[in-house]
Amino acid sequence: MIITREKDELVIRLPMEQDSYDAIGELVGKVPNLIGVIAGDEQGIHQSIDMTYKGKSPQVDGLLVQTYYPNDEFIKKCGEEWGIDVIEYELCGFCQKTIWGSCTFKDGKFCCFGCEDKEQF
């Protein structure tokens, strides 16, 4: 990331790709560095974690830029303008928190592990 001031603007440059390494640490190429995330009523551009050495899809790391577009416009901007993928996370059907990883299914709703054993649901 490179942050500079250009006249009356703060300019943040984020690399679109990152190096990808195999399981023994050898460079095998480049993979996307940025990923758009929609998590309930929050959205933004996050850094992705390369998991190709494990044969998995990228994971989401920290928020780099929070955005406030309508979700359909954000998805369009990510794909057409910025050239980055978007992940939309499910919300727990009981507590409404974002489910960032695995979850269960209860009473026809996605259920986070924190709500799984609660009897009031």
Secondary structure, DSSP 8 states (H G I E B T S, - for coil): -EEEEETTEEEEE--SEEEEE-TTS-EEEEEE-EEEEEETTEEEEEEEE--GGGT---EEEEEEEEE-S-HHHHHHIIIIII---EEEE-B-TTT--B--S--EEETTEEE-HHHHT-TT-
